Amino acid sequence: MARARKKGDLPVKTCATCGRPMQWRRKWARVWDEVRYCSDRCRGHRGKGVDGPTPPDRDANGH
């Protein structure tokens, strides 16, 4: 039986959308090389950058 690893010894990647670090999960063991996003939400926002789409310009009254 394999020895258990400490959490600090697990591989870490950075999410391609939000830039947060994500640690290896057993669920990702077979596809770790393909994992790019930390969550479904980040995967859904993948082409829009960190803050998402830019809102339209508004005047001083918010209209």
Steps between C-alpha positions, in 0.01 A plus 500: 500500500628849415589744773275799551632837389485816703283777357806720458663237276215485246553653154357850446382677181365847432150541357511640145202732567516630857869440575434325831716205597332160494634184657490150358184307574450126488210562260751658254765225533462364145457837328728727708703603193180620329352693797506877435209644700422479872121483458210481256449874548855578383464263207183687398684835510813372323502746208393808691803574719514534875227762549270388220359723225538877525169674586374777269590860583253686719443868566523670841140397584565133434296492180 
